[in-house]
Amino acid sequence: MYMTVQELLELDEPWEYDFKRLRYDEFNPVKRFWKYKKTDDNFDCDCCDLAMQIQLRLFGAESYFGRNFEFQGQKLETDTLNSFESRYWQATCEERKSDSFIRFAHLTHTIGNFAVGPAGFNCLKGPYDEAKQTGDWTNFDRFDAFCKKHADMQSWFFEHRYEILMEMYFKNDGSIIPLDNINTVNDLIVERGKKIVAKLKKIVS
């Protein structure tokens, strides 16, 4: 399925659109996530053409290559802000069945959970070995833990929080909002998604 930025904005709630639906018409959000992860078709939600066209408009950039584009002389790249997969492997069976967890499976690839940062920042994420079910989840897969581990990245995100529409992730003193509660993560994704949609509508109108 192909969708333009304008078509996305014409949806009743664009911030609720799961970009995995561009490829996978699966009703259950958790099953849809694993279908997306298990299918090797080089489709990546946070740097697909629709996601990148959105970033070009938000930042006034002219073109992109892969997940990179230029903004004010700086190369930026995109990534998914809060990882469902990391939460999944850490969660108990009971937690995985909760409404909040299922909702996160849906929200994880909505526009409010797609972030931009300095080129190379997503390489700071910890690798994950699915066969062994081990990995370093203290990196970017939880944005609060990522910032604690990489103080320079926290400073960058805080400094640019308004232009990248991430002010809701920070307290006034620059400290990061704790993301232990999955409901907090869901609320932040929706709040940021609405801000992005509002800005996009002003740009494309």
N, C-alpha and C positions, 0 to 999 in steps of 0.2 A: 504494500500500500504506500502511495506517495501522498504527502500532505504539505501544503504551503503554510507559511506563517499566517497569512490572512485566513486560511481555512481553520487553523488552530484557534485563532482569536474569535472566530464566529461560533465556536462551541459554547454551550451554556456556561460551563465552568472549565475554561482552558487549563487552569492550574491543577485540575484533577486528571488530565489526560495522561495515561500511561504510555510512554513512547514505545514500550515493547509491543503494543497493539499495532504498530506499523508493520510488524512481521508475524505476530502470533495471536490468533483469535481464540484464546483460552479464557474461560470465564473466571476460574479460580485464580486469585492473584499469586498464591504461592506456587501452584503448578505452572502458571505462566512464567514466573521468574526462572524456575529450573529448566523449562523448555528453552527459554532464551539463553541460559548459561550453557546448556548441553549441545545446542545447535551450532555447528561450525560453519557459519556463512559470512563471517567477517562483519556482521552488523553490530555496531556498538552504539547504544542509545545516546550517550552523552557527547558523541562526536559524529552522529549521523547528519545528513544534510540539513534536516529540519532544525536540529539543535544548533548547528553551526550558523545557519542563516539567522536564527534568533540572536546569537551572540554578535554577529556582524552588525545587526540593526541596533542592538543595545549599546555597542561601543563605537559605532560609526566607522567600523573597519571596512575595507574594500574587498578583501578576499581571505580565504583560509586554505591551509594545507594540512590535511589530517585533522588533528585537534588543535592546531596552532593558528594564531593570527596576531597582527600587530596592533597595538594600542598605545598612542602617545610615545612612540619610539621604543616600546617595550614589547617583547614577544610573550604572549600569554598562551596558556593551554587550558583545555577543559577537562573535567573529571566529575565523577559522581561524589557528592559531598559526604553522604552517610551510607555506609554499605549494609545492605540486607544480609548478604552472605556471612559477614563477620558476626552479626547478631545471631544468625541462625545457628552457627556452630557452637556459640557460647550458651545459647538458650536451652532450657529444659524442655522436655516433650510437652509439658503443660503450658509453658510460656508460648511455644510455637503454635498452639491452638487458640490463643487468645485473640479477641477481635482487634486489639491494638497491634499485635504482631502481624496479623493478616493484612491490616490496613497499611502497615509499613511496607509490606511486599508490593502493594499497589503504588504507594507514593514514592518509592525509592528511585523510580525512573520517570518522575514528573519534573516539570521545568524548575520547580522550586528547590530541587535537590541536585541540580547541575551547577557546578561552580567553575570559576576561572581563577587561575593563579599564575605565578611566574613559571616560565617554561622550565620543565624538569621537576616541578613540585610533586607530580603524581608518581614519580619514580622513587619517592621517599616512602611509599607504602611498603608494608611488609609482605614478603612472598607467602603464598599459601600452598601447601602440599595436600591436595584433596585426598589422595590415597591414604596418607598418614593422618589426615585431619589435624594438621598442626600448622601453625603460622604465627606471625607477629601481629597480633590484633591491636597493638598499642600505637600504631601509626595512623595513617589517614582514615582508616576504616571507621574510626570514631574521631570526629573533628576535635573534640575537647582534648582527647589524649594526644592527638597529632600535634596540637599547639603546645601542649606541655612538653613534649619531646623535642620540638623544633621551635625554639623561642624566636628565631629570625622569621619563621613563617607566620607565627602569631602576630608579630609586629607588622608584617606586610599586610596581612588580612585586616588587622585593626585599622591601620593607616588608610586602607582603601575600602573600608567597610561600606561607605555610602555609595560610592560609584559602582561597586559590584553588588550592592543591595544585600549586604550581610550584616547590617548593624544589629539585627535581632539576636545574633549569636554572641554578642559581647555585652558585658556590664559597663557602666560608665567609667570605671577605673581601668578598662582594657582587659580585664580578666574574661575568660571564656565561660559561657553558660554551661553548666554540667549537663551531660547528655545520658545520665544513667537511666532515666525514665523514658521508655519508648514513646509515651504520649507526648513528652516534651519535644522529641525529635519530630513526630508527626505534625505537631502544631507549628513548629518552626518551618518545616517544609511548605506547609500550606500558606503560612503568613508570607514567606518570601515569594512563593509562587504568585500570589495575588499582587504583590508589589511589581514583580517582573511583568505580569500581564498588563497592569495599569500603565507602566512605562511604555511597553510595546504599542499599546493602543494609541498613545499620544504620538508616537514616532511614525506609525504607518497610516494614521488617519489623514 
